Amino acid sequence: MEMINMKIGIDYLPFLIPLIILQVGLTAAALIHILRHKTYKHGNRLLWVIASFINIIGPVLYFVFGKEDD
């Protein structure tokens, strides 16, 4: 049974690797921007730091609703 589960996991790797890279990249970009800027459209720094760790949705929400236009 364990070998079957491992085989299924390996089959999903080509789909998971790009998603993991996207998640890490978006989170890093959001955190860098949050820590370098002091003003936001909505919310505060702590809110956006916490939100940026919520899967892919958090960083996307920051760039749409939190990032102040430069």
mmCIF file of the N, C-alpha and C atoms, coordinates in Angstrom:
data_MODEL
# 
_entry.id   MODEL 
# 
loop_
_atom_site.group_PDB 
_atom_site.id 
_atom_site.type_symbol 
_atom_site.label_atom_id 
_atom_site.label_alt_id 
_atom_site.label_comp_id 
_atom_site.label_asym_id 
_atom_site.label_entity_id 
_atom_site.label_seq_id 
_atom_site.pdbx_PDB_ins_code 
_atom_site.Cartn_x 
_atom_site.Cartn_y 
_atom_site.Cartn_z 
_atom_site.occupancy 
_atom_site.B_iso_or_equiv 
_atom_site.pdbx_formal_charge 
_atom_site.auth_seq_id 
_atom_site.auth_comp_id 
_atom_site.auth_asym_id 
_atom_site.auth_atom_id 
_atom_site.pdbx_PDB_model_num 
ATOM 1   N N  . MET A 1 1  ? 0.826  -1.194 0.000   1.00 0.00 ? 1  MET A N  1 
ATOM 2   C CA . MET A 1 1  ? 0.000  0.000  0.000   1.00 0.00 ? 1  MET A CA 1 
ATOM 3   C C  . MET A 1 1  ? 0.868  1.255  0.000   1.00 0.00 ? 1  MET A C  1 
ATOM 4   N N  . GLU A 1 2  ? 1.940  1.245  0.802   1.00 0.00 ? 2  GLU A N  1 
ATOM 5   C CA . GLU A 1 2  ? 2.832  2.407  0.885   1.00 0.00 ? 2  GLU A CA 1 
ATOM 6   C C  . GLU A 1 2  ? 3.482  2.690  -0.458  1.00 0.00 ? 2  GLU A C  1 
ATOM 7   N N  . MET A 1 3  ? 3.843  1.653  -1.202  1.00 0.00 ? 3  MET A N  1 
ATOM 8   C CA . MET A 1 3  ? 4.486  1.827  -2.502  1.00 0.00 ? 3  MET A CA 1 
ATOM 9   C C  . MET A 1 3  ? 3.523  2.459  -3.503  1.00 0.00 ? 3  MET A C  1 
ATOM 10  N N  . ILE A 1 4  ? 2.253  2.123  -3.419  1.00 0.00 ? 4  ILE A N  1 
ATOM 11  C CA . ILE A 1 4  ? 1.249  2.708  -4.316  1.00 0.00 ? 4  ILE A CA 1 
ATOM 12  C C  . ILE A 1 4  ? 1.116  4.204  -4.035  1.00 0.00 ? 4  ILE A C  1 
ATOM 13  N N  . ASN A 1 5  ? 1.077  4.598  -2.761  1.00 0.00 ? 5  ASN A N  1 
ATOM 14  C CA . ASN A 1 5  ? 0.978  6.010  -2.404  1.00 0.00 ? 5  ASN A CA 1 
ATOM 15  C C  . ASN A 1 5  ? 2.194  6.790  -2.877  1.00 0.00 ? 5  ASN A C  1 
ATOM 16  N N  . MET A 1 6  ? 3.381  6.190  -2.781  1.00 0.00 ? 6  MET A N  1 
ATOM 17  C CA . MET A 1 6  ? 4.588  6.860  -3.234  1.00 0.00 ? 6  MET A CA 1 
ATOM 18  C C  . MET A 1 6  ? 4.559  7.044  -4.745  1.00 0.00 ? 6  MET A C  1 
ATOM 19  N N  . LYS A 1 7  ? 4.062  6.051  -5.477  1.00 0.00 ? 7  LYS A N  1 
ATOM 20  C CA . LYS A 1 7  ? 3.965  6.139  -6.932  1.00 0.00 ? 7  LYS A CA 1 
ATOM 21  C C  . LYS A 1 7  ? 3.001  7.256  -7.335  1.00 0.00 ? 7  LYS A C  1 
ATOM 22  N N  . ILE A 1 8  ? 1.903  7.368  -6.637  1.00 0.00 ? 8  ILE A N  1 
ATOM 23  C CA . ILE A 1 8  ? 0.936  8.421  -6.924  1.00 0.00 ? 8  ILE A CA 1 
ATOM 24  C C  . ILE A 1 8  ? 1.566  9.786  -6.665  1.00 0.00 ? 8  ILE A C  1 
ATOM 25  N N  . GLY A 1 9  ? 2.330  9.930  -5.586  1.00 0.00 ? 9  GLY A N  1 
ATOM 26  C CA . GLY A 1 9  ? 2.995  11.185 -5.266  1.00 0.00 ? 9  GLY A CA 1 
ATOM 27  C C  . GLY A 1 9  ? 4.000  11.582 -6.333  1.00 0.00 ? 9  GLY A C  1 
ATOM 28  N N  . ILE A 1 10 ? 4.742  10.635 -6.836  1.00 0.00 ? 10 ILE A N  1 
ATOM 29  C CA . ILE A 1 10 ? 5.735  10.916 -7.878  1.00 0.00 ? 10 ILE A CA 1 
ATOM 30  C C  . ILE A 1 10 ? 5.047  11.331 -9.173  1.00 0.00 ? 10 ILE A C  1 
ATOM 31  N N  . ASP A 1 11 ? 3.897  10.771 -9.453  1.00 0.00 ? 11 ASP A N  1 
ATOM 32  C CA . ASP A 1 11 ? 3.156  11.138 -10.663 1.00 0.00 ? 11 ASP A CA 1 
ATOM 33  C C  . ASP A 1 11 ? 2.727  12.606 -10.653 1.00 0.00 ? 11 ASP A C  1 
ATOM 34  N N  . TYR A 1 12 ? 2.495  13.182 -9.480  1.00 0.00 ? 12 TYR A N  1 
ATOM 35  C CA . TYR A 1 12 ? 2.046  14.568 -9.374  1.00 0.00 ? 12 TYR A CA 1 
ATOM 36  C C  . TYR A 1 12 ? 3.191  15.582 -9.354  1.00 0.00 ? 12 TYR A C  1 
ATOM 37  N N  . LEU A 1 13 ? 4.432  15.142 -9.242  1.00 0.00 ? 13 LEU A N  1 
ATOM 38  C CA . LEU A 1 13 ? 5.555  16.067 -9.162  1.00 0.00 ? 13 LEU A CA 1 
ATOM 39  C C  . LEU A 1 13 ? 5.636  17.063 -10.319 1.00 0.00 ? 13 LEU A C  1 
ATOM 40  N N  . PRO A 1 14 ? 5.428  16.667 -11.560 1.00 0.00 ? 14 PRO A N  1 
ATOM 41  C CA . PRO A 1 14 ? 5.504  17.668 -12.636 1.00 0.00 ? 14 PRO A CA 1 
ATOM 42  C C  . PRO A 1 14 ? 4.477  18.795 -12.494 1.00 0.00 ? 14 PRO A C  1 
ATOM 43  N N  . PHE A 1 15 ? 3.392  18.558 -11.799 1.00 0.00 ? 15 PHE A N  1 
ATOM 44  C CA . PHE A 1 15 ? 2.391  19.592 -11.571 1.00 0.00 ? 15 PHE A CA 1 
ATOM 45  C C  . PHE A 1 15 ? 2.684  20.399 -10.309 1.00 0.00 ? 15 PHE A C  1 
ATOM 46  N N  . LEU A 1 16 ? 3.268  19.745 -9.303  1.00 0.00 ? 16 LEU A N  1 
ATOM 47  C CA . LEU A 1 16 ? 3.509  20.405 -8.028  1.00 0.00 ? 16 LEU A CA 1 
ATOM 48  C C  . LEU A 1 16 ? 4.722  21.324 -8.049  1.00 0.00 ? 16 LEU A C  1 
ATOM 49  N N  . ILE A 1 17 ? 5.775  20.954 -8.741  1.00 0.00 ? 17 ILE A N  1 
ATOM 50  C CA . ILE A 1 17 ? 7.005  21.750 -8.742  1.00 0.00 ? 17 ILE A CA 1 
ATOM 51  C C  . ILE A 1 17 ? 6.763  23.170 -9.249  1.00 0.00 ? 17 ILE A C  1 
ATOM 52  N N  . PRO A 1 18 ? 6.096  23.386 -10.391 1.00 0.00 ? 18 PRO A N  1 
ATOM 53  C CA . PRO A 1 18 ? 5.840  24.770 -10.810 1.00 0.00 ? 18 PRO A CA 1 
ATOM 54  C C  . PRO A 1 18 ? 4.967  25.546 -9.821  1.00 0.00 ? 18 PRO A C  1 
ATOM 55  N N  . LEU A 1 19 ? 3.998  24.883 -9.193  1.00 0.00 ? 19 LEU A N  1 
ATOM 56  C CA . LEU A 1 19 ? 3.157  25.552 -8.198  1.00 0.00 ? 19 LEU A CA 1 
ATOM 57  C C  . LEU A 1 19 ? 3.962  25.953 -6.966  1.00 0.00 ? 19 LEU A C  1 
ATOM 58  N N  . ILE A 1 20 ? 4.871  25.103 -6.547  1.00 0.00 ? 20 ILE A N  1 
ATOM 59  C CA . ILE A 1 20 ? 5.721  25.421 -5.401  1.00 0.00 ? 20 ILE A CA 1 
ATOM 60  C C  . ILE A 1 20 ? 6.636  26.597 -5.727  1.00 0.00 ? 20 ILE A C  1 
ATOM 61  N N  . ILE A 1 21 ? 7.212  26.596 -6.922  1.00 0.00 ? 21 ILE A N  1 
ATOM 62  C CA . ILE A 1 21 ? 8.080  27.699 -7.343  1.00 0.00 ? 21 ILE A CA 1 
ATOM 63  C C  . ILE A 1 21 ? 7.270  29.006 -7.409  1.00 0.00 ? 21 ILE A C  1 
ATOM 64  N N  . LEU A 1 22 ? 6.075  28.947 -7.956  1.00 0.00 ? 22 LEU A N  1 
ATOM 65  C CA . LEU A 1 22 ? 5.201  30.126 -8.021  1.00 0.00 ? 22 LEU A CA 1 
ATOM 66  C C  . LEU A 1 22 ? 4.874  30.635 -6.627  1.00 0.00 ? 22 LEU A C  1 
ATOM 67  N N  . GLN A 1 23 ? 4.530  29.739 -5.714  1.00 0.00 ? 23 GLN A N  1 
ATOM 68  C CA . GLN A 1 23 ? 4.195  30.112 -4.339  1.00 0.00 ? 23 GLN A CA 1 
ATOM 69  C C  . GLN A 1 23 ? 5.365  30.794 -3.653  1.00 0.00 ? 23 GLN A C  1 
ATOM 70  N N  . VAL A 1 24 ? 6.544  30.203 -3.741  1.00 0.00 ? 24 VAL A N  1 
ATOM 71  C CA . VAL A 1 24 ? 7.726  30.766 -3.077  1.00 0.00 ? 24 VAL A CA 1 
ATOM 72  C C  . VAL A 1 24 ? 8.086  32.116 -3.698  1.00 0.00 ? 24 VAL A C  1 
ATOM 73  N N  . GLY A 1 25 ? 8.013  32.217 -5.015  1.00 0.00 ? 25 GLY A N  1 
ATOM 74  C CA . GLY A 1 25 ? 8.340  33.469 -5.695  1.00 0.00 ? 25 GLY A CA 1 
ATOM 75  C C  . GLY A 1 25 ? 7.387  34.598 -5.341  1.00 0.00 ? 25 GLY A C  1 
ATOM 76  N N  . LEU A 1 26 ? 6.089  34.318 -5.357  1.00 0.00 ? 26 LEU A N  1 
ATOM 77  C CA . LEU A 1 26 ? 5.102  35.343 -4.999  1.00 0.00 ? 26 LEU A CA 1 
ATOM 78  C C  . LEU A 1 26 ? 5.232  35.779 -3.539  1.00 0.00 ? 26 LEU A C  1 
ATOM 79  N N  . THR A 1 27 ? 5.442  34.813 -2.661  1.00 0.00 ? 27 THR A N  1 
ATOM 80  C CA . THR A 1 27 ? 5.591  35.143 -1.242  1.00 0.00 ? 27 THR A CA 1 
ATOM 81  C C  . THR A 1 27 ? 6.834  35.993 -1.019  1.00 0.00 ? 27 THR A C  1 
ATOM 82  N N  . ALA A 1 28 ? 7.941  35.629 -1.645  1.00 0.00 ? 28 ALA A N  1 
ATOM 83  C CA . ALA A 1 28 ? 9.180  36.405 -1.501  1.00 0.00 ? 28 ALA A CA 1 
ATOM 84  C C  . ALA A 1 28 ? 9.007  37.815 -2.049  1.00 0.00 ? 28 ALA A C  1 
ATOM 85  N N  . ALA A 1 29 ? 8.405  37.949 -3.216  1.00 0.00 ? 29 ALA A N  1 
ATOM 86  C CA . ALA A 1 29 ? 8.204  39.273 -3.812  1.00 0.00 ? 29 ALA A CA 1 
ATOM 87  C C  . ALA A 1 29 ? 7.300  40.134 -2.932  1.00 0.00 ? 29 ALA A C  1 
ATOM 88  N N  . ALA A 1 30 ? 6.236  39.540 -2.411  1.00 0.00 ? 30 ALA A N  1 
ATOM 89  C CA . ALA A 1 30 ? 5.320  40.295 -1.546  1.00 0.00 ? 30 ALA A CA 1 
ATOM 90  C C  . ALA A 1 30 ? 6.022  40.721 -0.263  1.00 0.00 ? 30 ALA A C  1 
ATOM 91  N N  . LEU A 1 31 ? 6.763  39.815 0.370   1.00 0.00 ? 31 LEU A N  1 
ATOM 92  C CA . LEU A 1 31 ? 7.448  40.161 1.612   1.00 0.00 ? 31 LEU A CA 1 
ATOM 93  C C  . LEU A 1 31 ? 8.498  41.244 1.399   1.00 0.00 ? 31 LEU A C  1 
ATOM 94  N N  . ILE A 1 32 ? 9.238  41.152 0.325   1.00 0.00 ? 32 ILE A N  1 
ATOM 95  C CA . ILE A 1 32 ? 10.242 42.177 0.027   1.00 0.00 ? 32 ILE A CA 1 
ATOM 96  C C  . ILE A 1 32 ? 9.566  43.534 -0.140  1.00 0.00 ? 32 ILE A C  1 
ATOM 97  N N  . HIS A 1 33 ? 8.481  43.570 -0.880  1.00 0.00 ? 33 HIS A N  1 
ATOM 98  C CA . HIS A 1 33 ? 7.777  44.833 -1.095  1.00 0.00 ? 33 HIS A CA 1 
ATOM 99  C C  . HIS A 1 33 ? 7.165  45.358 0.201   1.00 0.00 ? 33 HIS A C  1 
ATOM 100 N N  . ILE A 1 34 ? 6.587  44.482 0.983   1.00 0.00 ? 34 ILE A N  1 
ATOM 101 C CA . ILE A 1 34 ? 5.966  44.886 2.253   1.00 0.00 ? 34 ILE A CA 1 
ATOM 102 C C  . ILE A 1 34 ? 7.016  45.483 3.190   1.00 0.00 ? 34 ILE A C  1 
ATOM 103 N N  . LEU A 1 35 ? 8.164  44.858 3.286   1.00 0.00 ? 35 LEU A N  1 
ATOM 104 C CA . LEU A 1 35 ? 9.186  45.321 4.223   1.00 0.00 ? 35 LEU A CA 1 
ATOM 105 C C  . LEU A 1 35 ? 9.908  46.581 3.750   1.00 0.00 ? 35 LEU A C  1 
ATOM 106 N N  . ARG A 1 36 ? 9.875  46.874 2.472   1.00 0.00 ? 36 ARG A N  1 
ATOM 107 C CA . ARG A 1 36 ? 10.543 48.069 1.948   1.00 0.00 ? 36 ARG A CA 1 
ATOM 108 C C  . ARG A 1 36 ? 9.646  49.306 1.934   1.00 0.00 ? 36 ARG A C  1 
ATOM 109 N N  . HIS A 1 37 ? 8.356  49.126 2.003   1.00 0.00 ? 37 HIS A N  1 
ATOM 110 C CA . HIS A 1 37 ? 7.433  50.254 1.929   1.00 0.00 ? 37 HIS A CA 1 
ATOM 111 C C  . HIS A 1 37 ? 6.675  50.410 3.239   1.00 0.00 ? 37 HIS A C  1 
ATOM 112 N N  . LYS A 1 38 ? 6.301  51.650 3.548   1.00 0.00 ? 38 LYS A N  1 
ATOM 113 C CA . LYS A 1 38 ? 5.628  51.922 4.818   1.00 0.00 ? 38 LYS A CA 1 
ATOM 114 C C  . LYS A 1 38 ? 4.141  52.199 4.673   1.00 0.00 ? 38 LYS A C  1 
ATOM 115 N N  . THR A 1 39 ? 3.685  52.516 3.461   1.00 0.00 ? 39 THR A N  1 
ATOM 116 C CA . THR A 1 39 ? 2.268  52.836 3.285   1.00 0.00 ? 39 THR A CA 1 
ATOM 117 C C  . THR A 1 39 ? 1.596  51.793 2.407   1.00 0.00 ? 39 THR A C  1 
ATOM 118 N N  . TYR A 1 40 ? 0.336  51.551 2.702   1.00 0.00 ? 40 TYR A N  1 
ATOM 119 C CA . TYR A 1 40 ? -0.462 50.556 1.993   1.00 0.00 ? 40 TYR A CA 1 
ATOM 120 C C  . TYR A 1 40 ? -1.842 51.144 1.734   1.00 0.00 ? 40 TYR A C  1 
ATOM 121 N N  . LYS A 1 41 ? -2.518 50.667 0.691   1.00 0.00 ? 41 LYS A N  1 
ATOM 122 C CA . LYS A 1 41 ? -3.880 51.136 0.412   1.00 0.00 ? 41 LYS A CA 1 
ATOM 123 C C  . LYS A 1 41 ? -4.817 50.774 1.556   1.00 0.00 ? 41 LYS A C  1 
ATOM 124 N N  . HIS A 1 42 ? -4.759 49.514 1.970   1.00 0.00 ? 42 HIS A N  1 
ATOM 125 C CA . HIS A 1 42 ? -5.617 49.005 3.043   1.00 0.00 ? 42 HIS A CA 1 
ATOM 126 C C  . HIS A 1 42 ? -4.759 48.202 4.000   1.00 0.00 ? 42 HIS A C  1 
ATOM 127 N N  . GLY A 1 43 ? -5.079 48.259 5.267   1.00 0.00 ? 43 GLY A N  1 
ATOM 128 C CA . GLY A 1 43 ? -4.393 47.449 6.259   1.00 0.00 ? 43 GLY A CA 1 
ATOM 129 C C  . GLY A 1 43 ? -3.045 48.017 6.672   1.00 0.00 ? 43 GLY A C  1 
ATOM 130 N N  . ASN A 1 44 ? -2.306 47.206 7.444   1.00 0.00 ? 44 ASN A N  1 
ATOM 131 C CA . ASN A 1 44 ? -1.001 47.616 7.916   1.00 0.00 ? 44 ASN A CA 1 
ATOM 132 C C  . ASN A 1 44 ? 0.031  46.526 7.613   1.00 0.00 ? 44 ASN A C  1 
ATOM 133 N N  . ARG A 1 45 ? 1.265  46.783 7.995   1.00 0.00 ? 45 ARG A N  1 
ATOM 134 C CA . ARG A 1 45 ? 2.367  45.873 7.664   1.00 0.00 ? 45 ARG A CA 1 
ATOM 135 C C  . ARG A 1 45 ? 2.142  44.475 8.245   1.00 0.00 ? 45 ARG A C  1 
ATOM 136 N N  . LEU A 1 46 ? 1.753  44.382 9.496   1.00 0.00 ? 46 LEU A N  1 
ATOM 137 C CA . LEU A 1 46 ? 1.555  43.083 10.138  1.00 0.00 ? 46 LEU A CA 1 
ATOM 138 C C  . LEU A 1 46 ? 0.483  42.268 9.413   1.00 0.00 ? 46 LEU A C  1 
ATOM 139 N N  . LEU A 1 47 ? -0.605 42.908 9.059   1.00 0.00 ? 47 LEU A N  1 
ATOM 140 C CA . LEU A 1 47 ? -1.679 42.230 8.328   1.00 0.00 ? 47 LEU A CA 1 
ATOM 141 C C  . LEU A 1 47 ? -1.153 41.631 7.031   1.00 0.00 ? 47 LEU A C  1 
ATOM 142 N N  . TRP A 1 48 ? -0.389 42.395 6.270   1.00 0.00 ? 48 TRP A N  1 
ATOM 143 C CA . TRP A 1 48 ? 0.080  41.921 4.965   1.00 0.00 ? 48 TRP A CA 1 
ATOM 144 C C  . TRP A 1 48 ? 1.186  40.883 5.082   1.00 0.00 ? 48 TRP A C  1 
ATOM 145 N N  . VAL A 1 49 ? 2.006  40.974 6.122   1.00 0.00 ? 49 VAL A N  1 
ATOM 146 C CA . VAL A 1 49 ? 3.018  39.926 6.327   1.00 0.00 ? 49 VAL A CA 1 
ATOM 147 C C  . VAL A 1 49 ? 2.330  38.605 6.621   1.00 0.00 ? 49 VAL A C  1 
ATOM 148 N N  . ILE A 1 50 ? 1.334  38.625 7.482   1.00 0.00 ? 50 ILE A N  1 
ATOM 149 C CA . ILE A 1 50 ? 0.600  37.396 7.799   1.00 0.00 ? 50 ILE A CA 1 
ATOM 150 C C  . ILE A 1 50 ? -0.147 36.891 6.568   1.00 0.00 ? 50 ILE A C  1 
ATOM 151 N N  . ALA A 1 51 ? -0.799 37.783 5.840   1.00 0.00 ? 51 ALA A N  1 
ATOM 152 C CA . ALA A 1 51 ? -1.580 37.385 4.664   1.00 0.00 ? 51 ALA A CA 1 
ATOM 153 C C  . ALA A 1 51 ? -0.692 36.819 3.562   1.00 0.00 ? 51 ALA A C  1 
ATOM 154 N N  . SER A 1 52 ? 0.544  37.271 3.475   1.00 0.00 ? 52 SER A N  1 
ATOM 155 C CA . SER A 1 52 ? 1.415  36.805 2.393   1.00 0.00 ? 52 SER A CA 1 
ATOM 156 C C  . SER A 1 52 ? 1.782  35.327 2.529   1.00 0.00 ? 52 SER A C  1 
ATOM 157 N N  . PHE A 1 53 ? 1.594  34.759 3.717   1.00 0.00 ? 53 PHE A N  1 
ATOM 158 C CA . PHE A 1 53 ? 1.895  33.339 3.914   1.00 0.00 ? 53 PHE A CA 1 
ATOM 159 C C  . PHE A 1 53 ? 0.685  32.431 3.656   1.00 0.00 ? 53 PHE A C  1 
ATOM 160 N N  . ILE A 1 54 ? -0.436 32.992 3.220   1.00 0.00 ? 54 ILE A N  1 
ATOM 161 C CA . ILE A 1 54 ? -1.635 32.197 2.943   1.00 0.00 ? 54 ILE A CA 1 
ATOM 162 C C  . ILE A 1 54 ? -1.595 31.755 1.484   1.00 0.00 ? 54 ILE A C  1 
ATOM 163 N N  . ASN A 1 55 ? -1.093 30.574 1.257   1.00 0.00 ? 55 ASN A N  1 
ATOM 164 C CA . ASN A 1 55 ? -0.972 29.986 -0.088  1.00 0.00 ? 55 ASN A CA 1 
ATOM 165 C C  . ASN A 1 55 ? -0.689 31.023 -1.166  1.00 0.00 ? 55 ASN A C  1 
ATOM 166 N N  . ILE A 1 56 ? -1.196 30.824 -2.339  1.00 0.00 ? 56 ILE A N  1 
ATOM 167 C CA . ILE A 1 56 ? -0.965 31.746 -3.445  1.00 0.00 ? 56 ILE A CA 1 
ATOM 168 C C  . ILE A 1 56 ? -1.884 32.959 -3.314  1.00 0.00 ? 56 ILE A C  1 
ATOM 169 N N  . ILE A 1 57 ? -2.987 32.806 -2.615  1.00 0.00 ? 57 ILE A N  1 
ATOM 170 C CA . ILE A 1 57 ? -3.987 33.862 -2.497  1.00 0.00 ? 57 ILE A CA 1 
ATOM 171 C C  . ILE A 1 57 ? -3.451 35.082 -1.745  1.00 0.00 ? 57 ILE A C  1 
ATOM 172 N N  . GLY A 1 58 ? -2.700 34.889 -0.666  1.00 0.00 ? 58 GLY A N  1 
ATOM 173 C CA . GLY A 1 58 ? -2.218 35.998 0.151   1.00 0.00 ? 58 GLY A CA 1 
ATOM 174 C C  . GLY A 1 58 ? -1.374 37.002 -0.614  1.00 0.00 ? 58 GLY A C  1 
ATOM 175 N N  . PRO A 1 59 ? -0.306 36.567 -1.295  1.00 0.00 ? 59 PRO A N  1 
ATOM 176 C CA . PRO A 1 59 ? 0.490  37.531 -2.062  1.00 0.00 ? 59 PRO A CA 1 
ATOM 177 C C  . PRO A 1 59 ? -0.308 38.212 -3.177  1.00 0.00 ? 59 PRO A C  1 
ATOM 178 N N  . VAL A 1 60 ? -1.197 37.484 -3.818  1.00 0.00 ? 60 VAL A N  1 
ATOM 179 C CA . VAL A 1 60 ? -2.007 38.076 -4.883  1.00 0.00 ? 60 VAL A CA 1 
ATOM 180 C C  . VAL A 1 60 ? -2.921 39.150 -4.293  1.00 0.00 ? 60 VAL A C  1 
ATOM 181 N N  . LEU A 1 61 ? -3.528 38.867 -3.154  1.00 0.00 ? 61 LEU A N  1 
ATOM 182 C CA . LEU A 1 61 ? -4.372 39.870 -2.498  1.00 0.00 ? 61 LEU A CA 1 
ATOM 183 C C  . LEU A 1 61 ? -3.563 41.111 -2.122  1.00 0.00 ? 61 LEU A C  1 
ATOM 184 N N  . TYR A 1 62 ? -2.328 40.913 -1.669  1.00 0.00 ? 62 TYR A N  1 
ATOM 185 C CA . TYR A 1 62 ? -1.496 42.067 -1.331  1.00 0.00 ? 62 TYR A CA 1 
ATOM 186 C C  . TYR A 1 62 ? -1.244 42.934 -2.564  1.00 0.00 ? 62 TYR A C  1 
ATOM 187 N N  . PHE A 1 63 ? -0.859 42.319 -3.666  1.00 0.00 ? 63 PHE A N  1 
ATOM 188 C CA . PHE A 1 63 ? -0.544 43.098 -4.859  1.00 0.00 ? 63 PHE A CA 1 
ATOM 189 C C  . PHE A 1 63 ? -1.780 43.782 -5.444  1.00 0.00 ? 63 PHE A C  1 
ATOM 190 N N  . VAL A 1 64 ? -2.956 43.212 -5.222  1.00 0.00 ? 64 VAL A N  1 
ATOM 191 C CA . VAL A 1 64 ? -4.185 43.816 -5.748  1.00 0.00 ? 64 VAL A CA 1 
ATOM 192 C C  . VAL A 1 64 ? -4.730 44.878 -4.790  1.00 0.00 ? 64 VAL A C  1 
ATOM 193 N N  . PHE A 1 65 ? -4.805 44.577 -3.489  1.00 0.00 ? 65 PHE A N  1 
ATOM 194 C CA . PHE A 1 65 ? -5.473 45.472 -2.553  1.00 0.00 ? 65 PHE A CA 1 
ATOM 195 C C  . PHE A 1 65 ? -4.546 46.244 -1.616  1.00 0.00 ? 65 PHE A C  1 
ATOM 196 N N  . GLY A 1 66 ? -3.350 45.767 -1.372  1.00 0.00 ? 66 GLY A N  1 
ATOM 197 C CA . GLY A 1 66 ? -2.510 46.400 -0.372  1.00 0.00 ? 66 GLY A CA 1 
ATOM 198 C C  . GLY A 1 66 ? -1.417 47.286 -0.911  1.00 0.00 ? 66 GLY A C  1 
ATOM 199 N N  . LYS A 1 67 ? -0.884 46.944 -2.056  1.00 0.00 ? 67 LYS A N  1 
ATOM 200 C CA . LYS A 1 67 ? 0.252  47.681 -2.605  1.00 0.00 ? 67 LYS A CA 1 
ATOM 201 C C  . LYS A 1 67 ? -0.173 49.093 -2.998  1.00 0.00 ? 67 LYS A C  1 
ATOM 202 N N  . GLU A 1 68 ? 0.513  50.058 -2.427  1.00 0.00 ? 68 GLU A N  1 
ATOM 203 C CA . GLU A 1 68 ? 0.275  51.456 -2.759  1.00 0.00 ? 68 GLU A CA 1 
ATOM 204 C C  . GLU A 1 68 ? 0.890  51.740 -4.131  1.00 0.00 ? 68 GLU A C  1 
ATOM 205 N N  . ASP A 1 69 ? 0.169  52.483 -4.965  1.00 0.00 ? 69 ASP A N  1 
ATOM 206 C CA . ASP A 1 69 ? 0.707  52.833 -6.285  1.00 0.00 ? 69 ASP A CA 1 
ATOM 207 C C  . ASP A 1 69 ? 1.896  53.768 -6.107  1.00 0.00 ? 69 ASP A C  1 
ATOM 208 N N  . ASP A 1 70 ? 2.998  53.426 -6.763  1.00 0.00 ? 70 ASP A N  1 
ATOM 209 C CA . ASP A 1 70 ? 4.220  54.240 -6.639  1.00 0.00 ? 70 ASP A CA 1 
ATOM 210 C C  . ASP A 1 70 ? 4.191  55.437 -7.525  1.00 0.00 ? 70 ASP A C  1 
# 
